[in-house]
């Protein structure tokens, strides 16, 4: 009930945010499934864009964080983690299309002992690929809507089975089991109102059976449910220092609240201090509050700009 109340409050703020019209807001030049409007320079908008103008550009960034989180859950086992994000964006008039490929370091943090008949995965890497399209609904690009599809994969990772509290064995050794970590597909809805980014993601392949002969195991991915987040614009609080907030709820996994205070270090580098609170629904290890320090190295490169 608490996270629904918080969600309603954020929606009210989004719909009434026109009172901040005089505030210098950072407007994203595209919408992405990882909402981060502070990493893209704001371009001056003098009026409606010409429909004949086509712009193609790339965006690349590397994040290094003391604890890298994905939708609130730690991917790095509450240790130092990294992510490499690469995006190709094409914009024509008020229509945008993008292709994004992301690589995340992943540490499954397998404990020394486990619950008999439960499963765990090995660590290594997690990848996410997203293709999407959408449209801006006004000339200032503060309102937009879009759709995309993502696929998340864990290459070369395996499931392991706790035959006893101290004995791990590959799940493939269990009759009917499979060791390969299966990919997850998801359909995403992007919505931006007054620069508030709203993101909704629903998995489409989360009902594949992990182990047909073990009815105690739920479907894979057993903890990958729908996800909803709302991110505020980035507001300046003093010279070169911005603040933004995010609330996210991940079904069967947990809820996250976070506040980011960021400052550009140079043209391509930004430092961020994040305060967060994550309430896990399926793993008490991740239920905590804390601070995360991160550095983002980013570069935007125009490829083509002209009429078609």
C-alpha positions as CSV (number, residue, x, y, z in Angstrom):
1,X,0.0,0.0,0.0
2,X,2.9,2.3,0.8
3,X,4.5,2.2,-2.7
4,X,1.1,2.8,-4.3
5,X,0.6,5.9,-2.2
6,X,4.1,7.1,-3.3
7,X,3.2,6.4,-6.9
8,X,0.1,8.5,-6.7
9,X,2.0,11.4,-5.1
10,X,4.6,11.3,-7.9
11,X,1.9,11.3,-10.6
12,X,0.2,14.3,-9.0
13,X,3.6,16.1,-9.0
14,X,4.1,15.2,-12.7
15,X,0.7,16.6,-13.7
16,X,1.1,19.8,-11.7
17,X,4.7,20.5,-12.6
18,X,3.9,23.4,-14.9
19,X,4.6,25.6,-11.9
20,X,8.2,25.0,-12.5
21,X,8.0,26.4,-16.0
22,X,10.6,29.1,-15.2
23,X,13.1,26.5,-13.9
24,X,15.9,25.4,-16.2
25,X,15.1,21.8,-16.8
26,X,17.3,19.3,-18.7
27,X,15.2,18.0,-21.6
28,X,16.3,14.7,-23.1
29,X,16.7,14.5,-26.9
30,X,15.2,11.0,-26.8
31,X,13.6,8.5,-24.4
32,X,15.4,5.4,-23.3
33,X,14.5,2.4,-21.1
34,X,17.2,3.6,-18.7
35,X,15.8,7.1,-17.9
36,X,18.7,9.6,-17.5
37,X,17.9,13.0,-18.9
38,X,21.0,14.6,-17.4
39,X,23.5,12.8,-19.6
40,X,22.3,14.4,-22.9
41,X,23.0,18.0,-23.6
42,X,19.9,20.1,-24.1
43,X,19.7,21.7,-27.5
44,X,18.0,25.0,-28.0
45,X,14.5,24.7,-29.5
46,X,13.3,27.7,-31.5
47,X,10.1,26.2,-32.9
48,X,8.6,23.1,-34.5
49,X,11.2,21.0,-36.4
50,X,11.0,20.6,-40.1
51,X,9.7,17.3,-41.1
52,X,12.3,16.9,-43.8
53,X,15.3,17.2,-41.4
54,X,16.9,13.8,-40.4
55,X,19.4,13.6,-37.6
56,X,21.4,10.5,-36.8
57,X,23.7,10.3,-33.8
58,X,25.3,7.9,-31.4
59,X,25.5,8.0,-27.6
60,X,28.1,6.0,-25.7
61,X,28.7,5.9,-21.9
62,X,30.6,4.0,-19.3
63,X,29.4,3.9,-15.7
64,X,31.5,2.9,-12.8
65,X,29.7,2.7,-9.4
66,X,30.5,1.6,-5.9
67,X,27.4,-0.6,-6.2
68,X,25.8,-0.9,-9.6
69,X,22.1,-1.3,-9.5
70,X,19.6,-2.3,-12.2
71,X,16.0,-1.3,-11.4
72,X,17.0,-1.1,-7.8
73,X,18.5,-4.5,-7.5
74,X,22.3,-4.8,-7.2
75,X,24.0,-6.5,-10.1
76,X,27.4,-6.2,-8.6
77,X,26.7,-8.0,-5.3
78,X,26.9,-4.7,-3.4
79,X,30.5,-4.3,-4.7
80,X,32.0,-2.1,-7.4
81,X,30.2,-2.6,-10.8
82,X,30.3,-1.2,-14.3
83,X,28.0,-0.7,-17.3
84,X,28.6,0.1,-20.9
85,X,25.7,1.7,-22.8
86,X,25.7,2.2,-26.6
87,X,22.8,3.8,-28.5
88,X,22.1,4.8,-32.1
89,X,19.4,7.4,-32.4
90,X,17.6,8.7,-35.5
91,X,15.2,11.7,-35.3
92,X,13.1,13.1,-38.1
93,X,10.6,15.8,-37.2
94,X,8.9,14.7,-34.0
95,X,9.6,11.0,-34.6
96,X,12.5,9.2,-33.0
97,X,13.9,5.7,-33.3
98,X,16.7,4.1,-31.4
99,X,18.7,0.9,-31.0
100,X,20.5,0.4,-27.6
101,X,22.9,-2.3,-26.6
102,X,24.1,-2.4,-23.0
103,X,26.6,-4.6,-21.1
104,X,26.5,-4.9,-17.3
105,X,29.0,-6.6,-15.0
106,X,27.1,-9.2,-13.0
107,X,28.0,-10.9,-9.7
108,X,25.5,-13.5,-8.5
109,X,27.2,-13.5,-5.0
110,X,26.7,-17.2,-4.5
111,X,26.7,-18.0,-0.7
112,X,28.8,-20.8,0.9
113,X,25.6,-22.6,1.9
114,X,22.1,-22.7,0.4
115,X,18.6,-24.1,0.8
116,X,18.3,-27.7,-0.4
117,X,16.5,-28.0,-3.7
118,X,16.9,-24.3,-4.5
119,X,18.9,-22.9,-7.5
120,X,21.4,-20.1,-8.0
121,X,23.1,-18.8,-11.1
122,X,26.8,-18.1,-11.8
123,X,28.1,-14.6,-12.4
124,X,29.8,-12.9,-15.3
125,X,27.8,-10.6,-17.6
126,X,24.3,-9.4,-18.3
127,X,23.4,-7.8,-21.6
128,X,20.3,-5.8,-22.6
129,X,19.3,-4.9,-26.2
130,X,16.4,-2.6,-26.9
131,X,14.9,-1.3,-30.1
132,X,12.1,1.3,-30.0
133,X,10.3,4.2,-31.6
134,X,8.1,7.1,-30.5
135,X,7.2,10.7,-31.0
136,X,7.5,14.0,-29.2
137,X,4.1,15.6,-28.6
138,X,5.3,19.2,-28.4
139,X,8.0,21.5,-29.9
140,X,9.9,21.8,-26.6
141,X,10.1,17.9,-26.4
142,X,8.8,17.9,-22.8
143,X,6.0,15.5,-23.7
144,X,6.6,12.3,-25.6
145,X,5.3,8.7,-26.0
146,X,7.0,5.6,-27.3
147,X,7.2,1.8,-27.5
148,X,10.1,-0.6,-27.5
149,X,11.1,-4.2,-27.0
150,X,14.0,-5.5,-25.0
151,X,15.8,-8.8,-24.6
152,X,18.0,-9.4,-21.5
153,X,20.6,-12.2,-21.6
154,X,23.2,-13.8,-19.4
155,X,25.7,-15.4,-21.9
156,X,27.8,-18.4,-20.7
157,X,26.0,-18.4,-17.3
158,X,24.6,-21.6,-15.7
159,X,22.1,-22.6,-13.1
160,X,23.3,-24.6,-10.2
161,X,21.2,-26.8,-7.9
162,X,21.7,-27.2,-4.1
163,X,21.6,-30.9,-3.8
164,X,22.2,-30.3,-0.1
165,X,22.9,-27.2,2.0
166,X,26.6,-27.4,1.1
167,X,26.7,-29.2,-2.3
168,X,26.2,-27.4,-5.6
169,X,25.7,-29.3,-8.8
170,X,24.8,-28.1,-12.4
171,X,21.0,-28.1,-12.8
172,X,21.5,-30.2,-16.0
173,X,22.5,-33.1,-13.7
174,X,18.9,-33.1,-12.5
175,X,16.6,-35.2,-14.7
176,X,14.6,-32.8,-16.9
177,X,16.6,-29.7,-15.8
178,X,18.5,-27.3,-18.0
179,X,21.6,-25.4,-16.9
180,X,21.5,-22.5,-19.4
181,X,20.1,-19.2,-18.1
182,X,17.3,-18.4,-20.5
183,X,16.8,-14.9,-22.0
184,X,14.0,-12.6,-21.0
185,X,12.0,-10.5,-23.5
186,X,10.0,-7.5,-22.5
187,X,7.7,-4.9,-24.1
188,X,8.2,-1.3,-22.8
189,X,6.0,1.8,-22.8
190,X,7.8,5.2,-22.5
191,X,5.8,8.3,-21.5
192,X,7.1,11.8,-20.7
193,X,5.0,14.6,-19.2
194,X,6.5,17.9,-18.3
195,X,9.9,16.2,-18.5
196,X,8.9,13.6,-15.9
197,X,9.9,10.2,-17.4
198,X,7.4,7.3,-16.9
199,X,8.6,3.8,-17.9
200,X,6.6,0.6,-17.8
201,X,8.0,-2.8,-18.8
202,X,6.2,-6.1,-19.0
203,X,8.0,-9.5,-19.7
204,X,6.6,-11.6,-22.5
205,X,8.6,-14.9,-21.9
206,X,8.6,-15.2,-18.1
207,X,6.7,-18.5,-18.0
208,X,9.3,-21.0,-19.3
209,X,9.8,-23.9,-16.9
210,X,13.2,-24.1,-15.2
211,X,13.0,-27.7,-14.1
212,X,10.0,-29.7,-15.3
213,X,10.6,-32.4,-12.7
214,X,10.7,-30.2,-9.7
215,X,7.3,-28.6,-8.9
216,X,8.8,-26.6,-6.1
217,X,10.6,-24.4,-8.7
218,X,8.5,-21.6,-10.2
219,X,8.8,-20.5,-13.8
220,X,11.9,-18.7,-15.1
221,X,12.4,-16.0,-14.6
222,X,10.7,-16.5,-11.3
223,X,11.5,-13.0,-10.0
224,X,11.2,-11.0,-13.3
225,X,7.8,-9.3,-13.2
226,X,6.4,-6.0,-14.5
227,X,8.4,-2.9,-13.7
228,X,7.1,0.7,-13.4
229,X,9.3,3.8,-12.6
230,X,8.8,7.6,-12.5
231,X,11.8,9.9,-12.8
232,X,11.7,13.6,-12.1
233,X,13.5,16.1,-14.3
234,X,17.0,17.3,-13.2
235,X,16.6,20.5,-11.2
236,X,19.6,22.9,-10.6
237,X,20.1,23.5,-6.8
238,X,23.3,25.6,-7.2
239,X,25.8,26.3,-9.9
240,X,26.5,23.1,-11.9
241,X,24.9,20.9,-9.3
242,X,21.6,19.1,-10.2
243,X,19.2,17.0,-8.3
244,X,16.7,14.4,-9.5
245,X,14.6,11.6,-8.0
246,X,13.2,8.2,-9.0
247,X,10.7,5.8,-7.7
248,X,10.5,2.3,-9.1
249,X,8.4,-0.8,-8.3
250,X,9.4,-4.2,-9.7
251,X,6.7,-6.9,-9.2
252,X,8.0,-9.9,-7.1
253,X,11.4,-8.2,-6.7
254,X,11.0,-4.9,-4.7
255,X,10.6,-1.1,-4.6
256,X,13.3,1.5,-4.9
257,X,13.5,5.2,-4.0
258,X,16.6,7.2,-5.0
259,X,17.8,10.7,-5.1
260,X,20.7,11.7,-7.4
261,X,22.9,14.7,-6.9
262,X,25.2,15.2,-9.9
263,X,27.8,17.6,-11.1
264,X,29.6,17.7,-14.5
265,X,33.4,17.4,-14.1
266,X,34.2,18.2,-17.7
267,X,32.5,18.0,-21.0
268,X,32.3,14.2,-21.1
269,X,32.4,13.3,-17.4
270,X,29.8,13.5,-14.6
271,X,30.0,12.5,-11.0
272,X,26.9,11.5,-9.0
273,X,26.1,10.8,-5.4
274,X,23.0,8.6,-5.1
275,X,21.0,8.0,-1.9
276,X,18.7,5.0,-2.2
277,X,16.3,2.8,-0.3
278,X,15.5,-0.7,-1.7
279,X,12.9,-2.9,-0.1
280,X,13.3,-6.4,-1.6
281,X,10.3,-8.8,-1.9
282,X,12.3,-12.0,-2.6
283,X,15.8,-11.6,-1.2
284,X,16.5,-9.9,2.2
285,X,20.1,-9.5,1.3
286,X,19.3,-6.6,-1.1
287,X,17.0,-4.8,1.4
288,X,19.0,-1.9,2.5
289,X,19.6,1.9,2.4
290,X,22.8,3.5,1.4
291,X,24.9,5.9,-0.7
292,X,26.4,5.1,-4.1
293,X,29.2,7.0,-5.7
294,X,29.5,6.8,-9.5
295,X,31.3,8.3,-12.5
296,X,29.9,8.4,-16.0
297,X,32.0,9.0,-19.0
298,X,29.9,9.8,-22.0
299,X,30.2,10.9,-25.6
300,X,27.7,12.0,-28.2
301,X,28.7,11.8,-31.8
302,X,26.5,13.2,-34.7
303,X,26.6,10.9,-37.8
304,X,24.3,12.6,-40.2
305,X,22.2,15.8,-40.3
306,X,20.4,17.0,-43.3
307,X,17.3,16.7,-45.5
308,X,16.1,13.5,-47.1
